[in-house]
Amino acid sequence: MPINYYILLSVALFCIGIVGVLTRRNAIIIFMCIELMLNAVNLLLVAFSKMHHLKAAATNAAATAGSDGQLFVFFIMVVAAAEVSVGLAIIVMMYRNIHSVDINFLNRLKH
Amino acid sequence: MGMTEILFGFLTVLAIFSSLMMVTSKNPVYSVLWLIVTFFAVSGHYILLNAQFLAIVNIIVYAGAIMVLFLFVIMLMNLNKETEPQKNRWIKMAGAVAGGCLMLVLVAALKDAGGKDDQAQVVAGDIGLIKNLGKELFTTYVVPFEISSILFLSAMVGAVVIGKKE
């Protein structure tokens, strides 16, 4: 499968995530769009690792080149899980204080 | 056109359609459900690339744990279509145009990035299997793996400290 297809798919998913962040006002939806962007990057990393592996396997059949990319994706997932737990705690705290998840009410630094 | 191309096309269309539905649906619960569909489509892409470990981890961690947490928080706050905050129509349009411009620039910059011989290996190749990844994880990457446990501990403490009532 040409690597271009994967690049275009990831760019499309990433830009849909950015449009979501820019157009929605619900803090939880914005958070979900960030997860979507992380997933687009993960998909591209896996595709590149498989491309790298195919090139390395042409000269050495037992090569394990490219597994670093997949482990990087694994660590991104670890960080995303930690981020979600803290982020949702912050959103819950914000909801308890202002009884809304509308990010336009979060403008206290302006005044 | 072989089976692989058909599967790739189907999963791509599914991922893009469901992510668009996620961004555009008014009800937050529907957004979460569409995002789960997107994650399953991405997991299908991982399986097509023979990265089976990541496909399973993606389903367990993202579609399983994280999305259930999102759904739980949304239902805890009782968010629905009526309480959904609405943005100004012009701001929405400006956001869509800005994202579209970014996509235009990225596609224009990257459309010739891969040459004819830059192929991603599909279906074949065994670096994505759990045996090889595990060997690599517990030899070369054992220190980052242990540090990530500290990260999880601090995230847990942070979530409890932020979440508890004063």
Interface residues (C-beta under 8 A of the other chain):
Chain A: M1 P2 I3 N4 Y5 Y6 I7 L8 L9 V11 A12 L13 F14 C15 I16 G17 I18 V19 G20 L22 T23 R24 R25 N26 I28 I29 F31 M32 C33 E35 L36 N39 N42 L43 V46 A47 F48 S49 K50 M51 H53 L54 A57 T64 A65 G66 S67 D68 Q70 L71 V73 F74 F75 M77 V78 V79 A80 A81 A82 E83 V84 S85 V86 L88 A89 I90 I91 V92 M93 Y95 S100 V101 D102 N104
Chain B: T4 E5 F8 T12 A15 I16 S19 L20 M22 V23 P28 S31 V32 L35 T38 F39 V42 H45 Y46 L49 N50 A51 F53 L54 V57 N58 V61 Y62 A65 I66 L69 F70 V73 I74 L76 M77 L79 E84 P85 Q86 K87 I91 K92 A94 G95 A96 A98 G99 G100 L102 M103 L106 V107 L110 K111 A113 G114 K116 D118 Q119 A120 Q121 V122 G125 I127 G128 N132 L133 E136 L137 T140 Y141 P144 S148 L151 F152 S154 A155 M156 G158 A159 V160 I162 G163
